[in-house]
Amino acid sequence: MKFFLHELKLNFKSLMIWTVSIALLIVVAVTKFSAFIGNEASLAIMDSMPAQLLDAMQMRSFNLTTLEGFFGVMFIYFAMMGAMAAAMWGSEAISREERDRSAEFSLVLPVSRSRVVTTKLLAALVNCVLFVIFTWLISIYAVQVYKPAAGFYQFLRLEMLAMYLLELIFLAIGVLLACALKNHKFAGSMAIGIILSAYFISIITNISPKLSWLKAINPFNWYDALEIFNTGALKSLSLVLTAIVVVGCLLAAYFTYEKRDLVI
């Protein structure tokens, strides 16, 4: 228990930085929404923008004069921040032992390596849950001035669930990289690189229908805001793929960490 609480304490500063960052993003976004709400003429401004840019950001797929449409466009940015935060928490939790040269101390404790990974994973998971809850609450608070309808709350709930599932995916990937790579310094940067690559793939697939097959391998496309808005639910296939990726990455992480020589 002390080990778990110690991990939470170590992650607290990072959690605060990420939550303040997303709070600022939400406040700025909701403030900008005041220029769109109920103002169809404001959409004419986008006609001068390149069509491919609008398609990449799905700005022609949503009605930006409604809260649902505006948050539909903003979802990818929420998801990106959540994914990056989760990946960093996952990779840092494992890499920290070698980076701070505390692995030797951990290894002499009467606990197995798998228990160390589990404790760190649970602490990172708590961070992910708190981050999503905070994002959810600040979003609800920020839009109260616009008196949202019940449909908005339902859509926001599904977006937050999708954000959490994306966090789980990239948390697992971050943990795997930290457990598997011999050089712990590369884990965090590689995890961020994977996230940015996935984001650019989602943009490319929005622009070019010929590359739509890439959606099958991209987590950001599994939880597409437009599809969530249109169906009012998360796809069963997306949930299955998420479970496969998360379980597979974590099993591989435990296996590789047990076999790897640690830097002490």
C-alpha positions as CSV (number, residue, x, y, z in Angstrom):
1,M,0.0,0.0,0.0
2,K,2.8,2.4,0.8
3,F,4.4,1.7,-2.5
4,F,1.1,2.5,-4.3
5,L,0.7,5.7,-2.3
6,H,4.3,6.7,-3.1
7,E,3.6,6.2,-6.8
8,L,0.5,8.4,-6.6
9,K,2.6,11.1,-4.8
10,L,5.2,11.0,-7.5
11,N,2.6,11.3,-10.2
12,F,0.7,14.1,-8.5
13,K,2.6,17.0,-10.1
14,S,2.3,15.6,-13.6
15,L,-1.5,15.0,-13.0
16,M,-1.9,18.7,-12.0
17,I,0.0,19.9,-15.1
18,W,-2.1,17.8,-17.4
19,T,-5.4,18.8,-15.7
20,V,-4.6,22.5,-15.8
21,S,-3.6,22.2,-19.4
22,I,-6.9,20.5,-20.5
23,A,-8.9,22.9,-18.3
24,L,-7.4,25.9,-20.2
25,L,-8.1,24.1,-23.5
26,I,-11.7,23.6,-22.6
27,V,-12.2,27.2,-21.3
28,V,-10.6,28.7,-24.5
29,A,-12.7,26.4,-26.7
30,V,-16.0,27.1,-25.0
31,T,-15.2,30.8,-25.1
32,K,-14.7,30.6,-28.9
33,F,-18.0,28.7,-29.2
34,S,-19.8,31.9,-28.3
35,A,-19.0,33.2,-31.8
36,F,-20.8,30.1,-33.4
37,I,-23.8,29.4,-31.2
38,G,-27.0,30.0,-33.1
39,N,-25.1,32.0,-35.7
40,E,-25.3,30.2,-39.1
41,A,-23.6,33.1,-40.8
42,S,-20.4,32.3,-38.8
43,L,-20.1,29.1,-40.8
44,A,-19.7,31.0,-44.0
45,I,-16.3,32.0,-42.8
46,M,-15.1,28.4,-43.2
47,D,-16.1,28.4,-46.9
48,S,-12.9,30.3,-47.6
49,M,-10.8,27.6,-45.9
50,P,-9.3,24.7,-47.9
51,A,-11.8,21.8,-48.2
52,Q,-9.1,19.2,-47.3
53,L,-8.3,21.1,-44.1
54,L,-12.0,21.2,-43.1
55,D,-12.3,17.4,-43.8
56,A,-9.2,16.7,-41.8
57,M,-10.6,18.4,-38.8
58,Q,-14.2,17.1,-39.5
59,M,-15.4,20.7,-39.4
60,R,-17.8,20.0,-42.2
61,S,-19.2,16.9,-40.6
62,F,-20.5,18.7,-37.5
63,N,-22.7,21.6,-37.0
64,L,-20.5,24.0,-35.1
65,T,-23.4,26.2,-34.0
66,T,-24.4,23.4,-31.5
67,L,-22.6,22.3,-28.4
68,E,-22.7,18.7,-29.6
69,G,-21.1,19.6,-32.9
70,F,-18.5,21.8,-31.3
71,F,-17.5,19.2,-28.8
72,G,-17.4,16.6,-31.6
73,V,-14.7,18.6,-33.3
74,M,-12.9,19.2,-30.0
75,F,-12.9,15.5,-29.1
76,I,-9.7,14.6,-31.0
77,Y,-7.8,17.2,-28.9
78,F,-9.2,15.9,-25.7
79,A,-8.3,12.4,-26.8
80,M,-4.8,13.4,-27.8
81,M,-4.1,15.0,-24.4
82,G,-5.5,12.0,-22.6
83,A,-3.5,9.6,-24.7
84,M,-0.2,11.5,-24.2
85,A,-0.7,11.8,-20.5
86,A,-1.5,8.1,-20.1
87,A,1.4,7.1,-22.2
88,M,3.8,9.2,-20.2
89,W,2.4,8.0,-16.9
90,G,2.8,4.4,-18.0
91,S,6.3,4.7,-19.4
92,E,7.6,7.0,-16.6
93,A,6.3,4.7,-13.9
94,I,8.5,1.9,-15.1
95,S,11.4,3.9,-16.4
96,R,11.7,6.0,-13.2
97,E,13.3,3.0,-11.4
98,E,16.2,3.0,-13.8
99,R,16.4,6.7,-14.4
100,D,16.6,7.5,-10.7
101,R,18.8,4.5,-10.0
102,S,16.3,3.2,-7.5
103,A,15.9,-0.2,-9.2
104,E,18.4,-1.8,-6.9
105,F,16.4,-0.8,-3.9
106,S,13.1,-2.1,-5.4
107,L,14.7,-5.4,-6.2
108,V,15.9,-6.1,-2.7
109,L,12.4,-5.7,-1.4
110,P,10.4,-8.9,-0.7
111,V,8.2,-8.3,-3.8
112,S,8.3,-9.7,-7.3
113,R,8.9,-7.7,-10.4
114,S,5.4,-8.4,-11.5
115,R,4.0,-6.9,-8.3
116,V,6.1,-3.8,-8.8
117,V,4.7,-3.4,-12.3
118,T,1.2,-4.0,-11.0
119,T,1.5,-1.4,-8.3
120,K,2.9,1.2,-10.7
121,L,0.2,0.3,-13.3
122,L,-2.6,0.8,-10.8
123,A,-1.2,4.2,-9.8
124,A,-1.1,5.3,-13.4
125,L,-4.6,3.9,-13.9
126,V,-5.9,6.1,-11.0
127,N,-4.4,9.1,-12.8
128,C,-6.2,8.2,-16.0
129,V,-9.5,7.9,-14.1
130,L,-9.0,11.2,-12.3
131,F,-8.0,13.0,-15.5
132,V,-11.1,11.9,-17.4
133,I,-13.4,12.8,-14.4
134,F,-11.9,16.2,-14.2
135,T,-12.2,16.8,-18.0
136,W,-15.8,15.7,-17.8
137,L,-16.7,17.9,-14.8
138,I,-14.9,21.0,-16.2
139,S,-16.7,20.5,-19.5
140,I,-20.0,20.4,-17.9
141,Y,-19.3,23.5,-15.8
142,A,-17.9,25.5,-18.7
143,V,-21.0,25.0,-20.9
144,Q,-23.6,25.8,-18.3
145,V,-23.9,29.4,-19.6
146,Y,-25.3,27.9,-22.9
147,K,-28.0,25.7,-21.1
148,P,-27.2,22.5,-22.9
149,A,-29.9,20.0,-23.7
150,A,-30.0,16.4,-22.4
151,G,-28.6,15.1,-25.7
152,F,-25.4,17.0,-25.1
153,Y,-24.8,15.3,-21.8
154,Q,-25.3,11.9,-23.3
155,F,-22.9,12.7,-26.1
156,L,-20.3,14.1,-23.7
157,R,-20.6,10.9,-21.5
158,L,-19.8,8.8,-24.5
159,E,-16.9,11.0,-25.5
160,M,-15.4,10.7,-22.0
161,L,-15.8,7.0,-22.1
162,A,-14.1,6.9,-25.5
163,M,-11.3,9.1,-24.1
164,Y,-10.8,6.8,-21.1
165,L,-10.6,3.7,-23.4
166,L,-8.0,5.5,-25.5
167,E,-6.1,6.3,-22.4
168,L,-6.1,2.6,-21.5
169,I,-4.7,1.7,-24.9
170,F,-1.8,4.2,-24.8
171,L,-1.1,3.5,-21.1
172,A,-0.6,-0.1,-21.9
173,I,1.6,0.8,-24.8
174,G,3.7,3.1,-22.6
175,V,4.1,0.4,-20.0
176,L,5.1,-2.1,-22.6
177,L,7.7,0.2,-24.1
178,A,9.2,0.9,-20.7
179,C,9.4,-2.8,-19.8
180,A,10.7,-4.0,-23.1
181,L,13.2,-1.4,-24.2
182,K,16.7,-1.8,-22.9
183,N,17.2,2.0,-22.9
184,H,14.5,3.5,-20.7
185,K,15.2,7.0,-22.1
186,F,13.4,6.1,-25.4
187,A,10.2,4.8,-23.9
188,G,8.4,8.1,-23.4
189,S,9.5,9.7,-26.7
190,M,8.6,6.5,-28.6
191,A,5.1,6.4,-27.0
192,I,4.5,10.0,-28.0
193,G,5.8,9.3,-31.5
194,I,3.2,6.4,-31.8
195,I,0.4,8.8,-30.6
196,L,1.4,11.5,-33.1
197,S,1.6,8.9,-35.9
198,A,-1.9,7.6,-35.0
199,Y,-3.2,11.2,-35.0
200,F,-1.8,11.9,-38.5
201,I,-3.2,8.7,-39.8
202,S,-6.6,9.7,-38.6
203,I,-6.2,13.0,-40.4
204,I,-5.1,11.3,-43.6
205,T,-8.0,8.8,-43.5
206,N,-10.4,11.8,-43.2
207,I,-9.0,13.4,-46.3
208,S,-8.5,10.3,-48.5
209,P,-11.2,7.6,-48.7
210,K,-8.7,5.4,-50.5
211,L,-6.8,5.1,-47.3
212,S,-9.8,4.2,-45.2
213,W,-8.4,0.7,-44.5
214,L,-5.9,2.4,-42.1
215,K,-8.8,3.0,-39.8
216,A,-8.7,-0.6,-38.8
217,I,-5.3,-0.2,-37.2
218,N,-5.7,3.2,-35.7
219,P,-7.2,3.6,-32.2
220,F,-8.3,7.2,-32.8
221,N,-10.4,5.9,-35.7
222,W,-11.9,3.2,-33.5
223,Y,-13.5,6.0,-31.4
224,D,-14.5,8.5,-34.1
225,A,-16.5,11.4,-32.7
226,L,-18.8,11.6,-35.8
227,E,-19.6,7.9,-35.6
228,I,-20.3,8.2,-31.8
229,F,-22.6,11.2,-32.5
230,N,-24.5,9.5,-35.3
231,T,-25.0,6.1,-33.6
232,G,-25.2,7.3,-29.9
233,A,-23.0,4.3,-28.9
234,L,-19.5,2.9,-29.0
235,K,-18.9,0.1,-31.5
236,S,-18.6,-3.4,-30.1
237,L,-15.7,-4.1,-32.5
238,S,-13.8,-1.1,-31.1
239,L,-14.3,-2.4,-27.5
240,V,-13.0,-5.8,-28.5
241,L,-10.0,-4.4,-30.3
242,T,-9.2,-2.2,-27.3
243,A,-9.4,-5.2,-25.0
244,I,-7.0,-7.2,-27.3
245,V,-4.5,-4.4,-27.5
246,V,-4.6,-3.6,-23.7
247,V,-4.4,-7.2,-22.6
248,G,-1.8,-8.1,-25.2
249,C,0.5,-5.2,-24.3
250,L,0.3,-5.8,-20.6
251,L,1.0,-9.5,-20.9
252,A,4.0,-8.7,-23.1
253,A,5.1,-6.0,-20.6
254,Y,5.0,-8.4,-17.6
255,F,6.9,-11.1,-19.6
256,T,9.6,-8.8,-20.9
257,Y,10.2,-7.0,-17.6
258,E,10.7,-10.4,-15.8
259,K,13.4,-11.3,-18.4
260,R,15.1,-8.0,-18.9
261,D,18.3,-6.9,-17.2
262,L,17.7,-3.7,-15.3
263,V,20.1,-0.8,-15.1
264,I,21.1,-0.3,-11.5
